[in-house]
Amino acid sequence: MQISGQQSGHRLRKVVTSSTIGAMVEWYDFFLYGVVAGLVFNKLYFPSTDPVVGTLLAYTTFAAGFVARPLGGVIFGHFGDTLGRKRMLVLTLMIMGIATTAIGLIPTYGQIGIWAPILLLVCRIAQGIGLGGEWGGAVLMTFESAPANRRGFFASLPQTGMSLGLVLASGVIALLSLLLSDKDFLAWGWRVGFLLSAVMVIIGSYMRSNVEESPEFEAAQRTQKAAPGLPFLAMLRQYPRVVLACMGARFIDGVFFNVFGVFSLAYLTQTLKLSRNDALLGVLIGAGVMTFFIPLWGAVSDRVGRPLVYGTGALLAGLSAFPAFWLMQHSGGNVLLVWTAIIIPFGIFHAAVFGTMSSMFSEVFDPSVRYTGISFVYQFAGVFAGGLTPIIATWLSAKAGGEPWYLCGYVLAIGILSAVCTMWIAFRSGHAGRRELAPSKASA
């Protein structure tokens, strides 16, 4: 049955809207935990005579979400490649929403004892599993539904869910902190942010349940072009070197985001003695700027090619660490200079990487293993690139006596690594421009 241009456009708009809003809700849930962990959970769920120990325990449960994400990517990647993208998107959103809402209802350590941190950990793991399956499905629904010459732009739109989710989570907690006393915020106010997730999940799930399945997946099903056996094993068998190259390319995203979005907060407040609100606001403005540049770079990649935009963004991000931290150090307390040092690298250079990643990775895998492939690459590499970066950054800063230059060298090295891996992907696919990678050329 032929689909008219008007029907196709309406279908694409529904897919893009549902994928982007759903991704925003998922990232809101995931980031909300991180925002609250060091403010509330260390006091209510991990009581300790040493506040540092309580905070470390709270952040340990935060890290558990990162560890669980590859598991979610493999599980939902498998079913997304066999049963369809749409079903998994609805299911992952429900898992994330239920876990987040449950966190807002868990009694404190003083009320139920050891069960409080145990339930918190279980819910955090569920969040990680849900987000691990969410990302691949959201970007694939738009990538596979978009016209071939605009896939970079449309696949970048769900990526804005990450920056929007970060802004929304931080904004909700900041608003609650402003409106409530410290006592009320600690007693019940923080729970409001988690309970709000239930409303957003209902809206997001309704929108996702009313979109049509990816046309490319449906075509693969009609031609019975399915991966033999388990999609995960088929992916490893067909694309071993491509998987490694994509993971290497992914590293700059995880490292750069956590250096400027996480470590910079501690560096500015503890080393440079900037106020927490000023430091946090700089990161939030950077995330807001990123929201606009992500689709811009996605559109540019449709014209000049994904690898060129991604590789250039990786190098610029790596190089920018030196002038950014130099400007922070020599700002003299000038907040505008500090914000400039964060916003340009974080909001513009990182956006070139994050906005192009979804379409570049999607192009190198056949539809029969695509959900599994991009989910595994993104989530597994994220454990090392994202989860370990704050620890590495803290250690490198300490080794340099509080100076950031060892860390900047590390960021530059990662940027070069990711750019080299991106070049390999471009040459392996037989193009440095706009043509998509044919499955037969992609298999290693």
ABEGO torsion letter per residue (X at the ends): XBBBAAAAAAAAAAAAAAAAAAAAAAAAAAAAAAAAAAAAAAAAABBBABAAAAAAAAAAAAAAAAAAAAAAAAAAAAAAAAAEAAAAAAAAAAAAAAAAAAAAABBBAAAAEAAAAAAAAAAAAAAAAAAAAAAAAAAAAAAAABBAAAAAAAAAAAAAAAAAAAAAAAAAAAAAAAABBAAAAAAAAAAAAAAAAAAAAAAAAAAAAABBBBAAAAAAAAAGBBBBEBAAAAAAAAAAAAAAAAAAAAAAAAAAAAAAAAAAAAAAAAAAGBBAAAAAAAAAAAAAAAAAAAAAAAAAAAAAEAAAAAAAAAAAAAAAAAAAAAAAAAAGGBAAAAAAAAAAAAAAAAAAAAAAAAAAAAAABBAAAAAAAAAAAAAAAAAAAAAAAAAAAAAAAAAAGGBAAAAAAAAAAAAAAAAAAAAAAAAAAGBABABBBBAAAABX
